[in-house]
Structure formats: structure tokens, C-alpha cells
Amino acid sequence: MITSTSGATTGTCTLVTATGGSTGTLPTLSRPSGWSATLQQSGNNLNLVVTAVP
């Protein structure tokens, strides 16, 4: 994630919590080179997972 104090870091961030779940197709993500980002559904949560590409 990106913060004003530490810059960009890897990790998981919950973007949306939907009581009762969600349906539909997850969008395609744009990201800068050197980074990988995926969306994951986990229960009622939609999570963004960011990793650095070696």
C-alpha cells in the first residue's frame, strides 16, 4: 500500500465488505511495472493483494 511516511509496500487491504456477499466479475487492474496486484473475494470481503515482482 502507499503511505505518506513509508512509500509503497506490499500487503493486503480490504476494499469492500458487503453484508450478504457480492456477485459479478472482478475488474482488471492496472499497476506500475515491478508490482503485481490481484483482487480476491474472501467471504463478504473484496481484498486487494499487492506484491513486488522480483
C-alpha positions in Angstrom: 0.0 0.0 0.0 1.1 3.6 -0.3 1.5 5.9 2.7 2.9 9.3 3.1 5.6 8.1 5.6 6.9 4.8 4.2 6.1 5.0 0.4 4.8 1.8 -1.3 4.7 -1.5 0.5 3.3 -5.0 -0.2 0.3 -6.3 1.6 -3.5 -7.0 1.6 -6.1 -4.3 2.0 -9.9 -4.9 2.3 -11.6 -2.6 -0.2 -15.2 -3.5 0.4 -17.2 -5.5 2.9 -20.6 -6.5 1.7 -23.1 -8.0 4.2 -24.7 -10.8 2.3 -21.8 -11.2 -0.2 -21.3 -9.9 -3.7 -21.7 -11.2 -7.2 -20.2 -10.3 -10.6 -16.9 -10.3 -12.4 -13.8 -8.8 -10.8 -12.2 -6.0 -12.8 -8.8 -6.0 -14.4 -6.2 -3.9 -12.5 -3.7 -1.5 -13.9 -0.4 -1.3 -12.0 3.1 0.1 -12.4 5.9 -2.2 -13.6 7.6 -4.0 -10.8 4.3 -4.6 -8.9 1.7 -7.3 -9.0 -1.9 -6.7 -7.8 -4.8 -9.0 -7.7 -8.4 -8.9 -6.3 -9.6 -11.7 -4.1 -13.0 -12.4 -2.7 -13.0 -13.9 0.8 -16.4 -14.3 2.4 -18.1 -10.9 2.3 -14.8 -9.0 1.7 -13.1 -7.9 -1.5 -9.4 -7.6 -0.9 -6.6 -6.0 -2.9 -3.3 -8.0 -2.7 -0.2 -6.2 -3.7 3.2 -7.8 -4.2 6.6 -6.8 -5.6 7.7 -8.6 -8.7 11.3 -9.8 -8.4 
